[in-house]
Amino acid sequence: MTKPDADMKDSPSRPRDVRAGPGDAGASDRPVHREETPQDRRDGNRATRLFLWLVGVGFITVFVLNIVALI
């Protein structure tokens, strides 16, 4: 259990301080480009088709409901 900040004012070590070791400065902050695989491309195409299908169903639903409202 850690003490609140008010109790830790005079303490030389702070339990919440996290410091990088020698040579670690910023190493985890740099994104690494990952090559696109055929599986990634298939997954993206599948998601795009699903999105377009859902948009189409939404438009058809709105169109039918507008016609029903006019009757």
PDB file with one MODEL, atoms N, CA, C and O in Angstrom:
MODEL        1
ATOM      1  N   MET A   1       0.847  -1.175   0.000  1.00  0.00           N
ATOM      2  CA  MET A   1       0.000   0.000   0.000  1.00  0.00           C
ATOM      3  C   MET A   1       0.894   1.241   0.000  1.00  0.00           C
ATOM      4  O   MET A   1       1.852   1.307   0.771  1.00  0.00           O
ATOM      5  N   THR A   2       0.602   2.202  -0.835  1.00  0.00           N
ATOM      6  CA  THR A   2       1.414   3.417  -0.893  1.00  0.00           C
ATOM      7  C   THR A   2       0.755   4.517  -0.097  1.00  0.00           C
ATOM      8  O   THR A   2      -0.464   4.550   0.074  1.00  0.00           O
ATOM      9  N   LYS A   3       1.585   5.410   0.383  1.00  0.00           N
ATOM     10  CA  LYS A   3       1.075   6.542   1.154  1.00  0.00           C
ATOM     11  C   LYS A   3       0.598   7.637   0.206  1.00  0.00           C
ATOM     12  O   LYS A   3       1.099   7.734  -0.915  1.00  0.00           O
ATOM     13  N   PRO A   4      -0.356   8.463   0.629  1.00  0.00           N
ATOM     14  CA  PRO A   4      -0.780   9.594  -0.197  1.00  0.00           C
ATOM     15  C   PRO A   4       0.372  10.568  -0.420  1.00  0.00           C
ATOM     16  O   PRO A   4       1.353  10.556   0.324  1.00  0.00           O
ATOM     17  N   ASP A   5       0.253  11.405  -1.438  1.00  0.00           N
ATOM     18  CA  ASP A   5       1.316  12.353  -1.774  1.00  0.00           C
ATOM     19  C   ASP A   5       1.648  13.285  -0.607  1.00  0.00           C
ATOM     20  O   ASP A   5       2.809  13.647  -0.423  1.00  0.00           O
ATOM     21  N   ALA A   6       0.656  13.672   0.172  1.00  0.00           N
ATOM     22  CA  ALA A   6       0.903  14.594   1.278  1.00  0.00           C
ATOM     23  C   ALA A   6       1.862  13.978   2.294  1.00  0.00           C
ATOM     24  O   ALA A   6       2.698  14.679   2.863  1.00  0.00           O
ATOM     25  N   ASP A   7       1.742  12.666   2.524  1.00  0.00           N
ATOM     26  CA  ASP A   7       2.627  11.994   3.469  1.00  0.00           C
ATOM     27  C   ASP A   7       4.020  11.770   2.897  1.00  0.00           C
ATOM     28  O   ASP A   7       4.961  11.541   3.658  1.00  0.00           O
ATOM     29  N   MET A   8       4.176  11.830   1.594  1.00  0.00           N
ATOM     30  CA  MET A   8       5.442  11.498   0.937  1.00  0.00           C
ATOM     31  C   MET A   8       6.255  12.739   0.564  1.00  0.00           C
ATOM     32  O   MET A   8       7.279  12.611  -0.108  1.00  0.00           O
ATOM     33  N   LYS A   9       5.832  13.925   0.976  1.00  0.00           N
ATOM     34  CA  LYS A   9       6.509  15.157   0.550  1.00  0.00           C
ATOM     35  C   LYS A   9       7.998  15.158   0.861  1.00  0.00           C
ATOM     36  O   LYS A   9       8.813  15.541   0.021  1.00  0.00           O
ATOM     37  N   ASP A  10       8.349  14.735   2.056  1.00  0.00           N
ATOM     38  CA  ASP A  10       9.750  14.812   2.472  1.00  0.00           C
ATOM     39  C   ASP A  10      10.524  13.545   2.158  1.00  0.00           C
ATOM     40  O   ASP A  10      11.717  13.468   2.452  1.00  0.00           O
ATOM     41  N   SER A  11       9.887  12.570   1.579  1.00  0.00           N
ATOM     42  CA  SER A  11      10.562  11.306   1.283  1.00  0.00           C
ATOM     43  C   SER A  11      11.400  11.440   0.012  1.00  0.00           C
ATOM     44  O   SER A  11      10.913  11.951  -0.996  1.00  0.00           O
ATOM     45  N   PRO A  12      12.659  10.986   0.049  1.00  0.00           N
ATOM     46  CA  PRO A  12      13.500  11.097  -1.150  1.00  0.00           C
ATOM     47  C   PRO A  12      13.081  10.146  -2.264  1.00  0.00           C
ATOM     48  O   PRO A  12      13.348  10.425  -3.433  1.00  0.00           O
ATOM     49  N   SER A  13      12.435   9.035  -1.938  1.00  0.00           N
ATOM     50  CA  SER A  13      12.032   8.124  -3.006  1.00  0.00           C
ATOM     51  C   SER A  13      10.514   8.141  -3.129  1.00  0.00           C
ATOM     52  O   SER A  13       9.799   8.078  -2.129  1.00  0.00           O
ATOM     53  N   ARG A  14      10.044   8.226  -4.331  1.00  0.00           N
ATOM     54  CA  ARG A  14       8.602   8.262  -4.601  1.00  0.00           C
ATOM     55  C   ARG A  14       8.201   6.919  -5.201  1.00  0.00           C
ATOM     56  O   ARG A  14       8.812   6.517  -6.192  1.00  0.00           O
ATOM     57  N   PRO A  15       7.227   6.207  -4.675  1.00  0.00           N
ATOM     58  CA  PRO A  15       6.874   4.882  -5.188  1.00  0.00           C
ATOM     59  C   PRO A  15       6.306   4.917  -6.609  1.00  0.00           C
ATOM     60  O   PRO A  15       6.329   3.900  -7.303  1.00  0.00           O
ATOM     61  N   ARG A  16       5.802   6.058  -7.046  1.00  0.00           N
ATOM     62  CA  ARG A  16       5.205   6.122  -8.380  1.00  0.00           C
ATOM     63  C   ARG A  16       6.198   6.528  -9.460  1.00  0.00           C
ATOM     64  O   ARG A  16       5.852   6.548 -10.641  1.00  0.00           O
ATOM     65  N   ASP A  17       7.430   6.851  -9.070  1.00  0.00           N
ATOM     66  CA  ASP A  17       8.433   7.220 -10.067  1.00  0.00           C
ATOM     67  C   ASP A  17       8.867   5.979 -10.844  1.00  0.00           C
ATOM     68  O   ASP A  17       9.269   4.975 -10.258  1.00  0.00           O
ATOM     69  N   VAL A  18       8.781   6.063 -12.148  1.00  0.00           N
ATOM     70  CA  VAL A  18       9.254   4.980 -13.005  1.00  0.00           C
ATOM     71  C   VAL A  18      10.286   5.590 -13.938  1.00  0.00           C
ATOM     72  O   VAL A  18       9.986   6.522 -14.684  1.00  0.00           O
ATOM     73  N   ARG A  19      11.479   5.072 -13.896  1.00  0.00           N
ATOM     74  CA  ARG A  19      12.548   5.641 -14.706  1.00  0.00           C
ATOM     75  C   ARG A  19      13.124   4.588 -15.639  1.00  0.00           C
ATOM     76  O   ARG A  19      13.198   3.406 -15.304  1.00  0.00           O
ATOM     77  N   ALA A  20      13.524   5.040 -16.797  1.00  0.00           N
ATOM     78  CA  ALA A  20      14.143   4.132 -17.768  1.00  0.00           C
ATOM     79  C   ALA A  20      15.569   3.827 -17.328  1.00  0.00           C
ATOM     80  O   ALA A  20      16.240   4.661 -16.719  1.00  0.00           O
ATOM     81  N   GLY A  21      16.006   2.653 -17.639  1.00  0.00           N
ATOM     82  CA  GLY A  21      17.376   2.277 -17.334  1.00  0.00           C
ATOM     83  C   GLY A  21      18.319   2.878 -18.366  1.00  0.00           C
ATOM     84  O   GLY A  21      17.864   3.540 -19.300  1.00  0.00           O
ATOM     85  N   PRO A  22      19.615   2.664 -18.218  1.00  0.00           N
ATOM     86  CA  PRO A  22      20.582   3.206 -19.169  1.00  0.00           C
ATOM     87  C   PRO A  22      20.324   2.666 -20.581  1.00  0.00           C
ATOM     88  O   PRO A  22      20.215   1.456 -20.778  1.00  0.00           O
ATOM     89  N   GLY A  23      20.231   3.546 -21.530  1.00  0.00           N
ATOM     90  CA  GLY A  23      20.017   3.151 -22.913  1.00  0.00           C
ATOM     91  C   GLY A  23      18.566   2.898 -23.275  1.00  0.00           C
ATOM     92  O   GLY A  23      18.280   2.554 -24.422  1.00  0.00           O
ATOM     93  N   ASP A  24      17.635   3.057 -22.336  1.00  0.00           N
ATOM     94  CA  ASP A  24      16.222   2.785 -22.592  1.00  0.00           C
ATOM     95  C   ASP A  24      15.421   4.029 -22.956  1.00  0.00           C
ATOM     96  O   ASP A  24      14.250   3.916 -23.317  1.00  0.00           O
ATOM     97  N   ALA A  25      16.010   5.184 -22.871  1.00  0.00           N
ATOM     98  CA  ALA A  25      15.251   6.424 -23.007  1.00  0.00           C
ATOM     99  C   ALA A  25      14.493   6.484 -24.333  1.00  0.00           C
ATOM    100  O   ALA A  25      15.098   6.592 -25.399  1.00  0.00           O
ATOM    101  N   GLY A  26      13.186   6.416 -24.255  1.00  0.00           N
ATOM    102  CA  GLY A  26      12.331   6.557 -25.429  1.00  0.00           C
ATOM    103  C   GLY A  26      12.263   5.341 -26.322  1.00  0.00           C
ATOM    104  O   GLY A  26      11.649   5.407 -27.387  1.00  0.00           O
ATOM    105  N   ALA A  27      12.861   4.243 -25.938  1.00  0.00           N
ATOM    106  CA  ALA A  27      12.884   3.070 -26.822  1.00  0.00           C
ATOM    107  C   ALA A  27      11.483   2.533 -27.079  1.00  0.00           C
ATOM    108  O   ALA A  27      11.193   2.086 -28.188  1.00  0.00           O
ATOM    109  N   SER A  28      10.619   2.566 -26.091  1.00  0.00           N
ATOM    110  CA  SER A  28       9.277   2.007 -26.268  1.00  0.00           C
ATOM    111  C   SER A  28       8.308   3.029 -26.868  1.00  0.00           C
ATOM    112  O   SER A  28       7.173   2.673 -27.186  1.00  0.00           O
ATOM    113  N   ASP A  29       8.715   4.258 -27.026  1.00  0.00           N
ATOM    114  CA  ASP A  29       7.836   5.298 -27.542  1.00  0.00           C
ATOM    115  C   ASP A  29       7.836   5.377 -29.063  1.00  0.00           C
ATOM    116  O   ASP A  29       6.978   6.042 -29.643  1.00  0.00           O
ATOM    117  N   ARG A  30       8.767   4.722 -29.707  1.00  0.00           N
ATOM    118  CA  ARG A  30       8.870   4.829 -31.166  1.00  0.00           C
ATOM    119  C   ARG A  30       8.083   3.705 -31.824  1.00  0.00           C
ATOM    120  O   ARG A  30       8.377   2.534 -31.586  1.00  0.00           O
ATOM    121  N   PRO A  31       7.091   4.034 -32.647  1.00  0.00           N
ATOM    122  CA  PRO A  31       6.329   2.976 -33.320  1.00  0.00           C
ATOM    123  C   PRO A  31       7.179   2.282 -34.375  1.00  0.00           C
ATOM    124  O   PRO A  31       8.023   2.902 -35.022  1.00  0.00           O
ATOM    125  N   VAL A  32       6.944   1.008 -34.531  1.00  0.00           N
ATOM    126  CA  VAL A  32       7.659   0.221 -35.522  1.00  0.00           C
ATOM    127  C   VAL A  32       6.658  -0.161 -36.600  1.00  0.00           C
ATOM    128  O   VAL A  32       5.592  -0.698 -36.300  1.00  0.00           O
ATOM    129  N   HIS A  33       6.997   0.113 -37.857  1.00  0.00           N
ATOM    130  CA  HIS A  33       6.094  -0.213 -38.956  1.00  0.00           C
ATOM    131  C   HIS A  33       6.067  -1.715 -39.160  1.00  0.00           C
ATOM    132  O   HIS A  33       7.109  -2.354 -39.307  1.00  0.00           O
ATOM    133  N   ARG A  34       4.869  -2.270 -39.167  1.00  0.00           N
ATOM    134  CA  ARG A  34       4.700  -3.700 -39.359  1.00  0.00           C
ATOM    135  C   ARG A  34       4.253  -3.922 -40.796  1.00  0.00           C
ATOM    136  O   ARG A  34       3.338  -3.251 -41.276  1.00  0.00           O
ATOM    137  N   GLU A  35       4.884  -4.844 -41.473  1.00  0.00           N
ATOM    138  CA  GLU A  35       4.531  -5.126 -42.862  1.00  0.00           C
ATOM    139  C   GLU A  35       3.122  -5.705 -42.936  1.00  0.00           C
ATOM    140  O   GLU A  35       2.713  -6.482 -42.074  1.00  0.00           O
ATOM    141  N   GLU A  36       2.382  -5.315 -43.983  1.00  0.00           N
ATOM    142  CA  GLU A  36       1.024  -5.810 -44.164  1.00  0.00           C
ATOM    143  C   GLU A  36       1.075  -7.209 -44.778  1.00  0.00           C
ATOM    144  O   GLU A  36       1.761  -7.442 -45.773  1.00  0.00           O
ATOM    145  N   THR A  37       0.350  -8.112 -44.177  1.00  0.00           N
ATOM    146  CA  THR A  37       0.303  -9.484 -44.680  1.00  0.00           C
ATOM    147  C   THR A  37      -0.975  -9.671 -45.498  1.00  0.00           C
ATOM    148  O   THR A  37      -1.901  -8.868 -45.381  1.00  0.00           O
ATOM    149  N   PRO A  38      -1.038 -10.718 -46.323  1.00  0.00           N
ATOM    150  CA  PRO A  38      -2.276 -10.987 -47.058  1.00  0.00           C
ATOM    151  C   PRO A  38      -3.473 -11.181 -46.125  1.00  0.00           C
ATOM    152  O   PRO A  38      -4.597 -10.822 -46.477  1.00  0.00           O
ATOM    153  N   GLN A  39      -3.241 -11.743 -44.945  1.00  0.00           N
ATOM    154  CA  GLN A  39      -4.340 -11.912 -43.976  1.00  0.00           C
ATOM    155  C   GLN A  39      -4.847 -10.553 -43.501  1.00  0.00           C
ATOM    156  O   GLN A  39      -6.053 -10.365 -43.338  1.00  0.00           O
ATOM    157  N   ASP A  40      -3.937  -9.604 -43.279  1.00  0.00           N
ATOM    158  CA  ASP A  40      -4.349  -8.259 -42.885  1.00  0.00           C
ATOM    159  C   ASP A  40      -5.209  -7.625 -43.967  1.00  0.00           C
ATOM    160  O   ASP A  40      -6.223  -6.994 -43.672  1.00  0.00           O
ATOM    161  N   ARG A  41      -4.805  -7.793 -45.214  1.00  0.00           N
ATOM    162  CA  ARG A  41      -5.562  -7.221 -46.333  1.00  0.00           C
ATOM    163  C   ARG A  41      -6.946  -7.863 -46.442  1.00  0.00           C
ATOM    164  O   ARG A  41      -7.931  -7.167 -46.684  1.00  0.00           O
ATOM    165  N   ARG A  42      -7.029  -9.189 -46.263  1.00  0.00           N
ATOM    166  CA  ARG A  42      -8.324  -9.878 -46.302  1.00  0.00           C
ATOM    167  C   ARG A  42      -9.234  -9.392 -45.185  1.00  0.00           C
ATOM    168  O   ARG A  42     -10.424  -9.165 -45.399  1.00  0.00           O
ATOM    169  N   ASP A  43      -8.667  -9.233 -43.989  1.00  0.00           N
ATOM    170  CA  ASP A  43      -9.460  -8.753 -42.860  1.00  0.00           C
ATOM    171  C   ASP A  43      -9.983  -7.341 -43.119  1.00  0.00           C
ATOM    172  O   ASP A  43     -11.127  -7.028 -42.791  1.00  0.00           O
ATOM    173  N   GLY A  44      -9.145  -6.497 -43.705  1.00  0.00           N
ATOM    174  CA  GLY A  44      -9.578  -5.135 -44.025  1.00  0.00           C
ATOM    175  C   GLY A  44     -10.666  -5.121 -45.080  1.00  0.00           C
ATOM    176  O   GLY A  44     -11.634  -4.367 -44.970  1.00  0.00           O
ATOM    177  N   ASN A  45     -10.513  -5.947 -46.099  1.00  0.00           N
ATOM    178  CA  ASN A  45     -11.546  -6.017 -47.145  1.00  0.00           C
ATOM    179  C   ASN A  45     -12.858  -6.546 -46.582  1.00  0.00           C
ATOM    180  O   ASN A  45     -13.931  -6.060 -46.940  1.00  0.00           O
ATOM    181  N   ARG A  46     -12.775  -7.530 -45.710  1.00  0.00           N
ATOM    182  CA  ARG A  46     -13.978  -8.090 -45.105  1.00  0.00           C
ATOM    183  C   ARG A  46     -14.685  -7.035 -44.256  1.00  0.00           C
ATOM    184  O   ARG A  46     -15.912  -6.944 -44.290  1.00  0.00           O
ATOM    185  N   ALA A  47     -13.951  -6.256 -43.513  1.00  0.00           N
ATOM    186  CA  ALA A  47     -14.536  -5.204 -42.684  1.00  0.00           C
ATOM    187  C   ALA A  47     -15.184  -4.127 -43.554  1.00  0.00           C
ATOM    188  O   ALA A  47     -16.251  -3.612 -43.219  1.00  0.00           O
ATOM    189  N   THR A  48     -14.540  -3.789 -44.663  1.00  0.00           N
ATOM    190  CA  THR A  48     -15.104  -2.783 -45.564  1.00  0.00           C
ATOM    191  C   THR A  48     -16.399  -3.276 -46.183  1.00  0.00           C
ATOM    192  O   THR A  48     -17.371  -2.526 -46.263  1.00  0.00           O
ATOM    193  N   ARG A  49     -16.425  -4.533 -46.623  1.00  0.00           N
ATOM    194  CA  ARG A  49     -17.652  -5.094 -47.199  1.00  0.00           C
ATOM    195  C   ARG A  49     -18.775  -5.132 -46.173  1.00  0.00           C
ATOM    196  O   ARG A  49     -19.920  -4.815 -46.495  1.00  0.00           O
ATOM    197  N   LEU A  50     -18.458  -5.516 -44.945  1.00  0.00           N
ATOM    198  CA  LEU A  50     -19.463  -5.546 -43.885  1.00  0.00           C
ATOM    199  C   LEU A  50     -20.020  -4.152 -43.632  1.00  0.00           C
ATOM    200  O   LEU A  50     -21.232  -3.987 -43.497  1.00  0.00           O
ATOM    201  N   PHE A  51     -19.154  -3.154 -43.566  1.00  0.00           N
ATOM    202  CA  PHE A  51     -19.593  -1.775 -43.348  1.00  0.00           C
ATOM    203  C   PHE A  51     -20.513  -1.317 -44.480  1.00  0.00           C
ATOM    204  O   PHE A  51     -21.573  -0.747 -44.224  1.00  0.00           O
ATOM    205  N   LEU A  52     -20.113  -1.563 -45.728  1.00  0.00           N
ATOM    206  CA  LEU A  52     -20.937  -1.143 -46.859  1.00  0.00           C
ATOM    207  C   LEU A  52     -22.270  -1.881 -46.882  1.00  0.00           C
ATOM    208  O   LEU A  52     -23.296  -1.297 -47.234  1.00  0.00           O
ATOM    209  N   TRP A  53     -22.265  -3.153 -46.514  1.00  0.00           N
ATOM    210  CA  TRP A  53     -23.501  -3.929 -46.446  1.00  0.00           C
ATOM    211  C   TRP A  53     -24.436  -3.345 -45.388  1.00  0.00           C
ATOM    212  O   TRP A  53     -25.637  -3.214 -45.629  1.00  0.00           O
ATOM    213  N   LEU A  54     -23.899  -2.994 -44.223  1.00  0.00           N
ATOM    214  CA  LEU A  54     -24.717  -2.409 -43.168  1.00  0.00           C
ATOM    215  C   LEU A  54     -25.264  -1.046 -43.562  1.00  0.00           C
ATOM    216  O   LEU A  54     -26.407  -0.726 -43.237  1.00  0.00           O
ATOM    217  N   VAL A  55     -24.477  -0.244 -44.250  1.00  0.00           N
ATOM    218  CA  VAL A  55     -24.963   1.056 -44.730  1.00  0.00           C
ATOM    219  C   VAL A  55     -26.089   0.846 -45.738  1.00  0.00           C
ATOM    220  O   VAL A  55     -27.097   1.551 -45.692  1.00  0.00           O
ATOM    221  N   GLY A  56     -25.928  -0.121 -46.653  1.00  0.00           N
ATOM    222  CA  GLY A  56     -26.972  -0.416 -47.635  1.00  0.00           C
ATOM    223  C   GLY A  56     -28.264  -0.865 -46.968  1.00  0.00           C
ATOM    224  O   GLY A  56     -29.348  -0.417 -47.344  1.00  0.00           O
ATOM    225  N   VAL A  57     -28.154  -1.749 -45.980  1.00  0.00           N
ATOM    226  CA  VAL A  57     -29.347  -2.204 -45.260  1.00  0.00           C
ATOM    227  C   VAL A  57     -29.999  -1.028 -44.533  1.00  0.00           C
ATOM    228  O   VAL A  57     -31.225  -0.936 -44.474  1.00  0.00           O
ATOM    229  N   GLY A  58     -29.198  -0.148 -43.992  1.00  0.00           N
ATOM    230  CA  GLY A  58     -29.750   1.042 -43.318  1.00  0.00           C
ATOM    231  C   GLY A  58     -30.518   1.931 -44.278  1.00  0.00           C
ATOM    232  O   GLY A  58     -31.605   2.406 -43.952  1.00  0.00           O
ATOM    233  N   PHE A  59     -29.959   2.161 -45.464  1.00  0.00           N
ATOM    234  CA  PHE A  59     -30.656   2.992 -46.451  1.00  0.00           C
ATOM    235  C   PHE A  59     -31.961   2.340 -46.893  1.00  0.00           C
ATOM    236  O   PHE A  59     -32.978   3.020 -47.032  1.00  0.00           O
ATOM    237  N   ILE A  60     -31.940   1.041 -47.112  1.00  0.00           N
ATOM    238  CA  ILE A  60     -33.163   0.339 -47.529  1.00  0.00           C
ATOM    239  C   ILE A  60     -34.215   0.425 -46.418  1.00  0.00           C
ATOM    240  O   ILE A  60     -35.396   0.638 -46.691  1.00  0.00           O
ATOM    241  N   THR A  61     -33.785   0.259 -45.181  1.00  0.00           N
ATOM    242  CA  THR A  61     -34.714   0.345 -44.051  1.00  0.00           C
ATOM    243  C   THR A  61     -35.345   1.729 -43.964  1.00  0.00           C
ATOM    244  O   THR A  61     -36.556   1.848 -43.783  1.00  0.00           O
ATOM    245  N   VAL A  62     -34.544   2.760 -44.090  1.00  0.00           N
ATOM    246  CA  VAL A  62     -35.072   4.126 -44.043  1.00  0.00           C
ATOM    247  C   VAL A  62     -36.029   4.358 -45.205  1.00  0.00           C
ATOM    248  O   VAL A  62     -37.082   4.966 -45.014  1.00  0.00           O
ATOM    249  N   PHE A  63     -35.694   3.894 -46.392  1.00  0.00           N
ATOM    250  CA  PHE A  63     -36.544   4.051 -47.563  1.00  0.00           C
ATOM    251  C   PHE A  63     -37.896   3.357 -47.353  1.00  0.00           C
ATOM    252  O   PHE A  63     -38.943   3.941 -47.635  1.00  0.00           O
ATOM    253  N   VAL A  64     -37.875   2.126 -46.865  1.00  0.00           N
ATOM    254  CA  VAL A  64     -39.131   1.382 -46.619  1.00  0.00           C
ATOM    255  C   VAL A  64     -39.953   2.059 -45.541  1.00  0.00           C
ATOM    256  O   VAL A  64     -41.170   2.181 -45.680  1.00  0.00           O
ATOM    257  N   LEU A  65     -39.313   2.501 -44.469  1.00  0.00           N
ATOM    258  CA  LEU A  65     -40.063   3.164 -43.411  1.00  0.00           C
ATOM    259  C   LEU A  65     -40.667   4.486 -43.867  1.00  0.00           C
ATOM    260  O   LEU A  65     -41.742   4.857 -43.396  1.00  0.00           O
ATOM    261  N   ASN A  66     -40.006   5.206 -44.769  1.00  0.00           N
ATOM    262  CA  ASN A  66     -40.577   6.436 -45.318  1.00  0.00           C
ATOM    263  C   ASN A  66     -41.798   6.142 -46.189  1.00  0.00           C
ATOM    264  O   ASN A  66     -42.783   6.879 -46.150  1.00  0.00           O
ATOM    265  N   ILE A  67     -41.732   5.080 -46.962  1.00  0.00           N
ATOM    266  CA  ILE A  67     -42.880   4.708 -47.797  1.00  0.00           C
ATOM    267  C   ILE A  67     -44.052   4.300 -46.918  1.00  0.00           C
ATOM    268  O   ILE A  67     -45.190   4.691 -47.181  1.00  0.00           O
ATOM    269  N   VAL A  68     -43.785   3.511 -45.871  1.00  0.00           N
ATOM    270  CA  VAL A  68     -44.846   3.078 -44.964  1.00  0.00           C
ATOM    271  C   VAL A  68     -45.457   4.278 -44.262  1.00  0.00           C
ATOM    272  O   VAL A  68     -46.665   4.293 -44.022  1.00  0.00           O
ATOM    273  N   ALA A  69     -44.655   5.291 -43.922  1.00  0.00           N
ATOM    274  CA  ALA A  69     -45.174   6.479 -43.248  1.00  0.00           C
ATOM    275  C   ALA A  69     -46.082   7.297 -44.159  1.00  0.00           C
ATOM    276  O   ALA A  69     -46.971   7.995 -43.672  1.00  0.00           O
ATOM    277  N   LEU A  70     -45.875   7.224 -45.465  1.00  0.00           N
ATOM    278  CA  LEU A  70     -46.694   7.997 -46.411  1.00  0.00           C
ATOM    279  C   LEU A  70     -48.045   7.334 -46.664  1.00  0.00           C
ATOM    280  O   LEU A  70     -48.987   7.994 -47.102  1.00  0.00           O
ATOM    281  N   ILE A  71     -48.145   6.060 -46.398  1.00  0.00           N
ATOM    282  CA  ILE A  71     -49.386   5.335 -46.692  1.00  0.00           C
ATOM    283  C   ILE A  71     -50.432   5.588 -45.631  1.00  0.00           C
ATOM    284  O   ILE A  71     -51.539   5.057 -45.718  1.00  0.00           O
TER     285      ILE A  71
ENDMDL
END
